[in-house]
Amino acid sequence: KMAEFQVYNSMTRQKETFKPRVEGKVGMYVCGVTSYDYSHIGHARAYVAFDVLYRYLKYLGYEVVYVRNFTDVDDKIIRRANEQNEDPKELSGRFCQEFLRDMADLQCLLPTHQPRVTDHMEQIKDMIAQIISNGCAYAVDGDVYFSVDNFPKYGILSGRKLEDNRAGERVAVDSRKRNPADFALWKAAKPGEPLWDSPWGPGRPGWHIECSAMSAHYLTHTFDIHGGGMDLIFPHHENEIAQSCAACSQSKVNYWMHNGFVTANDEKMSKSLGNFFTIRQVTESYHPLSLRYFLLGTHYRSPVNYSISQIDIASEAVFYIYQTLQDFEDTLSALKQESDANSKPSRISQVAQESIKKIKECISKLHNEFETKLGDDLQTQPILNAALLEALRFMNNSVTTLKARIY
């Protein structure tokens, strides 16, 4: 029997006991990066958080299909490629590889599937055609828009009402839209942009439709977990729900999970403030596990504030963990040599027996704490800040005691 696992569901705004659709199996989709630059520590936060979820589900014995996409065609990619006189596909391909290098550095396991938008144009076009035939989208001058008025559940995840979106709008309203909140499923080709043929004319997909089409392709229309940063709740995930349900009335995600924001030096990260840090900038100066440790020191749903002093503390903590393990291993190795040299039972072996008994108790306590805390909506922080520290202190004390007996 699987251990009980409580997760916070953004849709119901409460903690719920996780029950997969199919016993023993989990389907999970996490929104990936738009690959036009090096990924920043906000990305690290999301993918470390969902890596912990992935690892914990596997630890509980589930067979997990984890899908994380790459957006490899987008306005930002096209703009950056034009600035650098580079082919957009080559630019995005390069940054997909850089992202994978960062994930490997942070010891995030590879997802089961890492689909790229440009490889799934047929699925995207098929879904758009389905939404149009179900009366929830319309084509105009080669663009296709989703009609929010024809989807009464719009706003179910974010709790936003359509009139809220209209209030204080500064964006110039496109007069071709039936409702200012309607969003693009397909964008007509502009000169010098990558394009694909479609029933509505040449163009490329809007951002939101990609994830609906790829999640349905790899996990079907109904699956267990959809994750991403809190910044994606509106409009991205709201629009995904609208598209997926408009394409297939059976569409359903059982648990929506979102990680909290990262600030830097107590302010929102931005290049203009000079407090914007890429993962690579951090890992060039610190061991990548220092960044992972720092991120896991706060609950995944809480905001986390990055600063040099915090990463320094995390770096020292990681060093302390590895140093303690090394000292412990060296001491046990010396103890074994001493014991092998003395064929007669000695006081050392007696002390060692007592220590081993205490070590087993300590491991058992850490193990229980690990399962209790992670089982409660992935609380990593009490494990790192209390249970693990207690175990390491015990190991250090044991090393001191055993060394006194050996030397």
Wavefront OBJ file of the C-alpha trace (Angstrom):
o trace
v 0.000 0.000 0.000
v 1.312 3.459 -0.958
v 2.010 5.879 1.909
v -0.504 8.745 2.152
v 0.656 11.859 0.339
v -0.990 15.265 0.896
v -0.641 17.887 -1.847
v -1.935 21.444 -2.077
v -4.242 21.749 -5.074
v -4.326 25.300 -6.521
v -7.699 24.548 -8.119
v -9.495 23.768 -4.826
v -7.142 25.972 -2.728
v -6.672 23.254 -0.126
v -4.528 20.243 0.758
v -5.853 16.941 -0.534
v -4.808 13.300 -0.305
v -3.156 12.398 -3.595
v -5.021 9.649 -5.437
v -3.849 8.897 -8.974
v -6.338 8.145 -11.751
v -4.747 4.738 -12.369
v -3.465 2.857 -9.341
v 0.334 2.825 -9.153
v 0.788 5.234 -12.085
v 1.135 9.032 -12.300
v 1.000 11.357 -15.309
v 2.603 14.756 -14.660
v 3.123 17.783 -16.925
v 5.279 20.779 -15.970
v 5.577 23.883 -18.165
v 9.127 24.243 -19.440
v 11.277 27.173 -20.548
v 11.142 29.436 -23.574
v 14.652 28.824 -24.861
v 16.144 32.159 -25.923
v 18.646 32.812 -23.072
v 20.295 31.198 -20.060
v 17.756 30.124 -17.439
v 17.585 32.084 -14.184
v 17.195 31.078 -10.531
v 13.400 31.434 -10.820
v 13.546 28.553 -13.309
v 15.821 26.616 -10.944
v 13.192 27.055 -8.209
v 10.438 25.510 -10.328
v 12.413 22.591 -11.719
v 14.090 21.673 -8.418
v 10.645 21.728 -6.727
v 9.107 19.439 -9.355
v 12.222 17.250 -9.358
v 11.584 16.651 -5.630
v 7.954 15.782 -6.446
v 9.080 13.432 -9.256
v 11.655 11.715 -7.018
v 9.205 11.391 -4.116
v 6.468 9.851 -6.284
v 9.039 7.341 -7.584
v 10.217 6.708 -3.989
v 6.586 5.927 -3.026
v 6.604 3.278 -5.761
v 4.640 5.047 -8.511
v 5.466 4.598 -12.166
v 5.676 8.236 -13.266
v 5.452 9.692 -16.765
v 6.921 13.192 -16.381
v 6.548 15.559 -19.340
v 8.329 18.938 -19.446
v 8.234 20.908 -22.700
v 10.489 23.338 -24.497
v 8.922 26.395 -26.166
v 11.273 26.694 -29.134
v 9.263 29.135 -31.284
v 8.069 32.386 -29.716
v 8.208 36.209 -30.059
v 11.163 36.450 -27.644
v 13.169 33.804 -29.549
v 12.495 35.516 -32.893
v 13.435 38.944 -31.480
v 16.691 37.664 -29.944
v 17.623 35.733 -33.114
v 17.063 38.849 -35.243
v 19.223 40.934 -32.870
v 22.039 38.383 -33.211
v 21.576 37.630 -36.919
v 20.966 33.998 -36.094
v 18.442 31.397 -37.217
v 15.685 31.199 -34.527
v 15.725 27.382 -34.523
v 19.499 27.281 -34.010
v 19.328 29.862 -31.205
v 16.565 28.019 -29.351
v 18.277 24.640 -29.907
v 21.461 26.008 -28.358
v 19.654 27.320 -25.268
v 17.720 24.050 -24.871
v 21.128 22.362 -24.485
v 22.344 25.020 -22.028
v 19.171 24.494 -19.964
v 19.764 20.727 -19.870
v 23.331 21.373 -18.681
v 21.976 23.550 -15.837
v 19.432 20.858 -14.871
v 22.183 18.205 -14.815
v 24.317 20.500 -12.604
v 21.374 20.869 -10.181
v 20.979 17.051 -10.239
v 17.430 17.187 -11.564
v 16.418 13.864 -13.101
v 15.583 13.905 -16.801
v 11.823 13.915 -17.465
v 10.321 10.969 -19.364
v 9.526 13.222 -22.352
v 10.859 16.685 -23.304
v 8.729 17.672 -26.305
v 9.529 20.723 -28.412
v 6.772 22.818 -29.959
v 8.299 22.671 -33.457
v 8.002 18.846 -33.421
v 4.275 18.925 -32.552
v 2.704 21.264 -35.109
v 0.234 18.615 -36.347
v -1.123 17.975 -32.823
v -1.415 21.751 -32.239
v -3.283 22.356 -35.533
v -5.597 19.388 -34.883
v -6.504 20.766 -31.443
v -7.194 24.257 -32.845
v -9.424 22.727 -35.545
v -11.304 20.773 -32.837
v -11.820 23.949 -30.737
v -13.173 25.803 -33.816
v -15.529 22.936 -34.679
v -16.785 22.948 -31.070
v -17.695 26.638 -31.435
v -15.080 28.064 -29.056
v -12.708 29.748 -31.529
v -12.866 31.817 -34.704
v -10.479 32.680 -37.532
v -9.919 36.242 -38.735
v -7.315 37.344 -41.342
v -5.170 34.242 -40.773
v -5.241 34.531 -36.962
v -7.319 32.205 -34.783
v -8.694 33.439 -31.447
v -10.214 31.538 -28.559
v -13.666 32.913 -27.692
v -13.863 33.263 -23.896
v -17.572 34.192 -24.082
v -18.277 30.719 -25.429
v -16.517 29.029 -22.511
v -18.511 29.794 -19.324
v -15.959 28.155 -16.980
v -13.246 30.682 -17.931
v -11.596 31.904 -14.695
v -12.075 28.653 -12.739
v -8.407 28.331 -11.686
v -7.421 31.960 -11.069
v -10.808 33.051 -9.705
v -10.663 36.066 -12.031
v -13.828 37.232 -13.727
v -13.793 38.512 -17.280
v -14.821 42.004 -16.182
v -11.744 42.093 -13.878
v -9.531 41.606 -16.917
v -11.119 44.519 -18.753
v -10.796 47.025 -15.918
v -7.839 49.363 -16.352
v -6.690 47.783 -19.600
v -3.787 49.717 -21.058
v -3.175 47.361 -23.950
v -4.472 48.551 -27.296
v -7.548 46.449 -28.005
v -7.510 44.467 -31.254
v -10.813 45.472 -32.919
v -10.967 42.100 -34.728
v -11.482 40.296 -31.394
v -15.048 39.633 -30.302
v -13.992 40.118 -26.666
v -10.779 41.921 -25.557
v -9.937 38.854 -23.380
v -9.912 36.483 -26.400
v -6.429 35.084 -26.933
v -4.496 33.802 -29.957
v -4.387 30.103 -30.800
v -2.705 30.709 -34.175
v -0.804 33.783 -35.335
v -0.657 34.749 -39.018
v 2.876 34.840 -40.421
v 4.789 38.108 -40.411
v 7.723 38.777 -42.786
v 10.984 37.149 -41.691
v 9.377 34.869 -39.081
v 9.359 31.053 -38.966
v 6.047 29.760 -40.338
v 4.054 26.577 -40.864
v 1.145 25.935 -43.225
v -2.308 25.621 -41.683
v -5.988 25.573 -42.720
v -6.102 29.284 -41.676
v -3.022 30.290 -43.639
v 0.727 30.240 -42.869
v 1.742 31.158 -39.326
v 2.725 29.745 -35.958
v 0.960 28.725 -32.737
v 0.122 30.987 -29.808
v 1.908 30.211 -26.549
v -0.947 28.652 -24.564
v -2.092 26.053 -27.115
v 1.310 24.333 -27.131
v 0.979 22.914 -23.626
v -2.640 21.824 -24.126
v -1.708 19.915 -27.294
v 1.488 18.337 -25.946
v 0.027 17.314 -22.558
v -2.913 15.659 -24.362
v -0.524 13.927 -26.780
v 1.724 12.404 -24.089
v -0.709 12.008 -21.152
v -4.198 12.010 -22.811
v -6.859 14.629 -21.996
v -7.118 13.527 -18.355
v -4.047 13.235 -16.141
v -2.942 13.626 -12.534
v -0.654 16.642 -11.984
v 0.010 19.867 -13.873
v 2.707 22.108 -12.440
v 4.532 25.388 -12.921
v 5.330 28.697 -11.254
v 2.571 30.764 -9.625
v 3.082 33.374 -12.358
v 1.582 30.856 -14.834
v -1.797 30.538 -13.074
v -3.101 33.478 -15.116
v -3.231 33.659 -18.032
v -1.263 30.571 -19.140
v -2.864 27.803 -17.090
v -6.285 29.427 -17.180
v -6.059 29.483 -20.970
v -4.807 25.894 -21.063
v -7.872 24.715 -19.126
v -10.164 26.638 -21.505
v -8.478 25.198 -24.629
v -8.238 21.621 -23.354
v -11.878 21.527 -22.191
v -13.085 23.223 -25.381
v -11.267 20.579 -27.457
v -12.425 17.639 -25.328
v -15.224 17.877 -22.757
v -13.653 14.986 -20.764
v -10.420 16.982 -20.238
v -9.383 17.185 -16.601
v -6.252 17.705 -14.500
v -6.795 16.374 -10.970
v -4.099 18.391 -9.144
v -2.714 21.801 -10.100
v 0.551 22.540 -8.271
v 2.420 25.863 -8.299
v 5.733 26.948 -6.796
v 6.330 30.374 -5.206
v 8.312 33.297 -6.586
v 12.002 34.063 -6.189
v 13.051 37.580 -5.267
v 16.656 38.751 -5.195
v 17.870 41.091 -2.463
v 14.208 41.546 -1.401
v 13.077 42.840 -4.793
v 11.541 41.230 -7.864
v 14.337 40.028 -10.116
v 14.893 42.263 -13.099
v 17.829 43.074 -15.344
v 17.236 46.816 -14.913
v 17.667 46.568 -11.114
v 20.863 44.538 -11.553
v 19.532 41.791 -9.270
v 18.940 39.259 -12.052
v 20.900 36.012 -11.665
v 21.159 33.151 -14.125
v 21.730 29.607 -12.836
v 25.075 29.625 -14.663
v 26.240 32.803 -12.865
v 25.620 31.082 -9.534
v 27.145 27.716 -10.476
v 30.293 29.363 -11.832
v 31.045 30.634 -8.300
v 29.395 27.977 -6.103
v 28.841 24.242 -6.233
v 25.464 23.669 -7.978
v 24.258 21.702 -4.934
v 24.584 24.924 -2.903
v 21.832 26.435 -5.076
v 19.713 23.292 -4.797
v 20.191 23.216 -1.003
v 19.298 26.911 -0.731
v 16.080 26.410 -2.733
v 15.033 23.342 -0.705
v 15.509 25.305 2.527
v 12.137 27.022 1.882
v 8.791 25.313 1.229
v 8.128 25.146 -2.507
v 4.952 27.269 -2.282
v 6.528 30.056 -0.202
v 8.412 33.006 -1.676
v 12.187 32.702 -1.423
v 14.670 35.576 -1.346
v 18.044 35.016 -2.999
v 21.111 36.858 -1.750
v 24.856 36.235 -1.701
v 24.819 35.809 2.085
v 22.112 33.110 1.769
v 23.988 31.185 -0.928
v 27.161 31.453 1.206
v 25.312 29.799 4.125
v 23.954 27.077 1.806
v 27.436 26.490 0.380
v 28.893 25.998 3.880
v 26.026 23.635 4.763
v 26.697 21.460 1.703
v 30.426 21.393 2.546
v 29.557 20.376 6.132
v 27.366 17.483 4.893
v 30.055 16.042 2.620
v 32.874 16.618 5.129
v 30.899 14.819 7.850
v 30.162 11.852 5.550
v 33.827 11.687 4.535
v 35.088 11.843 8.152
v 32.596 9.174 9.175
v 33.622 6.876 6.322
v 37.344 7.357 7.086
v 36.800 6.620 10.780
v 34.792 3.449 10.108
v 37.465 2.305 7.663
v 40.216 2.861 10.295
v 38.069 1.061 12.871
v 37.693 -1.950 10.595
v 41.459 -2.118 10.004
v 42.091 -1.938 13.777
v 39.493 -4.625 14.396
v 40.970 -6.899 11.690
v 44.477 -6.449 13.184
v 43.212 -7.448 16.654
v 41.762 -10.873 16.188
v 40.601 -10.890 19.843
v 37.390 -8.975 20.641
v 38.488 -5.615 21.968
v 36.877 -2.660 23.695
v 36.900 -0.945 20.291
v 34.471 -3.470 18.852
v 32.272 -3.013 21.926
v 32.230 0.767 21.457
v 31.629 0.236 17.753
v 28.652 -2.029 18.493
v 27.105 0.621 20.743
v 27.727 3.324 18.133
v 26.203 1.206 15.338
v 23.089 0.646 17.454
v 22.727 4.414 18.001
v 23.428 5.098 14.321
v 20.609 2.719 13.319
v 18.233 4.533 15.683
v 19.326 7.880 14.206
v 18.813 6.641 10.628
v 15.381 5.279 11.516
v 14.390 8.642 13.033
v 15.638 10.553 9.968
v 13.801 8.126 7.692
v 10.519 8.598 9.574
v 10.922 12.365 9.575
v 11.664 12.261 5.831
v 8.447 10.353 5.062
v 6.275 12.392 7.453
v 7.445 15.798 6.195
v 7.661 15.053 2.469
v 4.283 13.313 2.701
v 2.821 16.616 3.932
v 2.943 18.639 0.686
v 6.707 18.182 0.219
v 8.042 19.966 3.307
v 11.750 19.866 2.555
v 12.699 22.676 4.956
v 12.260 20.822 8.340
v 14.279 17.888 6.992
v 17.237 20.071 5.968
v 17.016 22.487 8.896
v 16.372 19.969 11.698
v 16.294 16.206 11.064
v 19.338 16.054 8.777
v 21.362 18.451 10.965
v 20.625 16.295 14.018
v 21.849 13.176 12.176
v 25.029 14.956 11.028
v 25.749 16.229 14.557
v 25.355 12.698 15.857
v 27.788 11.398 13.199
v 30.353 14.049 14.147
v 30.079 13.152 17.843
v 30.469 9.452 16.962
v 33.606 10.230 14.945
v 35.112 12.055 17.940
v 34.280 9.166 20.320
v 35.553 6.462 17.981
v 38.765 8.347 17.133
v 39.546 8.611 20.855
v 39.345 4.808 21.082
v 41.373 4.069 17.964
v 44.320 6.457 18.287
l 1 2 3 4 5 6 7 8 9 10 11 12 13 14 15 16 17 18 19 20 21 22 23 24 25 26 27 28 29 30 31 32 33 34 35 36 37 38 39 40 41 42 43 44 45 46 47 48 49 50 51 52 53 54 55 56 57 58 59 60 61 62 63 64 65 66 67 68 69 70 71 72 73 74 75 76 77 78 79 80 81 82 83 84 85 86 87 88 89 90 91 92 93 94 95 96 97 98 99 100 101 102 103 104 105 106 107 108 109 110 111 112 113 114 115 116 117 118 119 120 121 122 123 124 125 126 127 128 129 130 131 132 133 134 135 136 137 138 139 140 141 142 143 144 145 146 147 148 149 150 151 152 153 154 155 156 157 158 159 160 161 162 163 164 165 166 167 168 169 170 171 172 173 174 175 176 177 178 179 180 181 182 183 184 185 186 187 188 189 190 191 192 193 194 195 196 197 198 199 200 201 202 203 204 205 206 207 208 209 210 211 212 213 214 215 216 217 218 219 220 221 222 223 224 225 226 227 228 229 230 231 232 233 234 235 236 237 238 239 240 241 242 243 244 245 246 247 248 249 250 251 252 253 254 255 256 257 258 259 260 261 262 263 264 265 266 267 268 269 270 271 272 273 274 275 276 277 278 279 280 281 282 283 284 285 286 287 288 289 290 291 292 293 294 295 296 297 298 299 300 301 302 303 304 305 306 307 308 309 310 311 312 313 314 315 316 317 318 319 320 321 322 323 324 325 326 327 328 329 330 331 332 333 334 335 336 337 338 339 340 341 342 343 344 345 346 347 348 349 350 351 352 353 354 355 356 357 358 359 360 361 362 363 364 365 366 367 368 369 370 371 372 373 374 375 376 377 378 379 380 381 382 383 384 385 386 387 388 389 390 391 392 393 394 395 396 397 398 399 400 401 402 403 404 405 406 407
